[in-house]
Amino acid sequence: MLGSLDIAIIFVWLAFMLILGRLLGKSVSHTDDFYLANRAMPVTLVVCSMAACNLGMYNFISEAGQAAKEGISIIWHEWTGNMAFAFCGLFIMPGFRRLNLTTIPEFMGMRYGPKAHSLTAVMYALKSACKLGLGMYLAALAGSVILPQISFYWWIAIFTLVVGIYTFEGGMISVIFADAVQFILILLATLIGYSFVASQAGWLSGIVENSPREFLNFVPTAGKFDYKFIIAILFLGINAFCCDQGMIQRSFGSKNVKTLVVSMVLVGIILTPVNPFHFFAGLAAPILNANVATMDPDAIMTQLYITSIPAGLLGIFIVGLLASQLSTIDAELNAGATVLAKDIWQRLRKKVPSADEKLLFSRYMTVTMTALMVLCALLAQATGRSVVENFLSLVSVFDTPIFVVAILYGLKGRKINEQGAVAGYLGGAVIGGIASFICSKYNILDYLWWTTLSAFLGSILITPLVSSFFAPPDKEKVEKIHSSNKGDESEWYSIIPRSVPGKITLGLIITGGVLFLAGIILGGMGSGHASLLAVGGMVIYFVGCGTRLLFE
C-alpha cells in the first residue's frame, strides 16, 4: 500500500517538473523555440520524446485492462503503431520535413488554399481538446485510486497546474527535455510493474499456463480485437503518425531529414519489445483477481499495481506512471496551442504581429487549450465508455479523412483542388461520426472497423467527385509539394534507395509487410498459423527498416 515515502516521492517529482519548465522557459526567445525547439533536436532527444509520448497510462492501464478482459490481441494497437512509425519515417515524413512546416493545417493551406487551412485548424483544435480531455480523465482517475484522500477533481487541478505551467513556460523545448527525463522513469515503471505483477502469477510461464487459450491468440477470428480491428488500427496508426499534430510536431523539431528518419524508425523498433510487458501484466490480472470480468477495464490495473508493488518502489512506479501520462498530455497541449496561435489567430490579424506578440499569444493559447482539456475531461467522465473506445472512435473519425485528403490526394496526388479537399474532409468526418454513433448505439463489437471504413470511403469518394466540378489546382503549388518528396542527390536519404544494398533492405520491408498482412488475413479464416506468420512478418519488416538506415 502507499506509504509516506511514496507520497513524498510523487510530490517531489511534481515540484521538479514545475521547476524544470520554469528553467527551460528562459531559453525560449521566439516562436520557433516554442513550437519546434528551434528545429535543432538531435536523434537522442527526438527518440526519447517520441517514445515517451507513446508510452502512457493508456498503455499501462487502459490497454492492459482490455487485455485482462479480451486477451492479448489488443497488443496490435501498439505493434501496428510501431510499424506505422517506421513506415511514416521512411516514406512520408521526409517530404514534410523538407517543406519546413510547423503544422498540418499549414500544409493544407500550402497545398490547397486558405479554406482548407482554416477547416483543418478548427478540426484539429477540436480533436486535440478531446484527446487532452481523455488523457487528463485517465490521469485523474488513476490518481484518485492511488491516493483516494485526494478526489478525482483535485487530481485534475493538480495535473492541470503542473503540465500547464511547464508547457506554458517552455513550449516544445520543455516538452522534449521533460519527455527525455520521463522516458527513463517510464521504462523503470514498466519493469517494476511487470515484475511484481507477473511474479505473483508465476511469471510468463504461469501467465501462459493459466490464461484461457483464446486469450493467447494474437489474431482472433472474432471479438472486439479481431483481424478486422488489426487492419483498421494499422491504417489509423499510419494516419496518426502522418497527420496528428501532437506527434509530428516533434518530428518537425528534428535537426534535419536524417534525424527525422532515424528517430522514427528507432522509436518503432525500441517500443516493440517494451509493449508486451504492459499486456502480459494485463493477462495476469484475471489470474490474480477473480472479479476482473465484472470490473471497468480502466479500473483493473491501477488497483492491481497498488496491491502488488511494495512501499518505496510503489512511489517510483507511480512517478513513472504519472510521467507517462504527462508526457502524452504535454505534447498534445503544445500542439493544440500551436495550431490555435499560428493557424487561427495569426491568420485573423490584419496587422502582422511582432515576434514578442506571437510568443505571448502562443502562451495564451496554451492556457486556452488547458481550459478546454479540463472541460473535455469532465465530458469523458460523463460518456460512460472506456478510454480505449472513446480514443479509437475519436481518431477514426478525425484522422482518417485528413489522411486521405492531405497524404493520398495532397502529398502524393496532383489533381485534387481546394473545394474537393474541403468537401472530402468534412464529408468523411461526418460519415465516420454517424457510423461511430450507430455502432455505439447498437453495441457493435467491431465499431473501429466500420467507423474507419466509413470515414475512408466517404472521404476518398467525395474528394475527387467534388473536385471534378471546379478548376484544377495551381500546378506550381502541386509541383512544389511533389519536389519535396524527392529531395536532391546531395541528401543522405532517398525514399527510393539508390544503392543495391538499400534496394535489398526495401525488399525485406516489403516481404515482412506482405507476410504480416497474410497472417492477419489467415487469422480471419481461422488458421492456426496466423499468429506466428503475423508476428514473424513484423520482425522481418523491422529488420528491413533498421538495416535501411545503413545504406543510401
Secondary structure, DSSP 8 states (H G I E B T S, - for coil): ---HHHHHHHHHHHHHHHHHHHHHHTT--SHHHHHHGGG-B-HHHHHHHHHHHTSSHIIIIIIHHHHHHH-GGGGHHHHHHHHHHHHHHHHTHHHHHHTT-S-HHHHHHHHT-HHHHHHHHHHHHHHHHHHHHHHHHHHHHHHHHHSTTS-HHHHHHHHHHHHHHHHHHHHHHHHHHHHHHHHHHHHHHHHHHHHHHHHHTTHHHHHHHHS-GGGG-SS-SSSTTSHHHHHHHHHHHHHHHHH-HHHHHHHHTBSSHHHHHHHHHHHHHHHHHHHHHHHHHHHHHHHH-TTGGGS-HHHHHHHHHHHHS-TTHHHHHHHHHHHHHHHHHHHHHHHHHHIIIIIIIHHH-SS---HHHHHHHHHHHHHHHHHHHHHHHHHHHHH-S-HHHHHHHHHHHHHHHHIIIIIIIIIS-SS--HHHHHHHHHHHHHHHHHHHHHHHHTT-TTHHHHHHHHHHHHHHHHHHHHHTTS----HHHHHHHHHHHH--TTSS--SS-SSHHHHHHHHHHHHHHHHHHHHHHHHHTT-TTHHHHHHHHHHHHHHHHHHHTT--
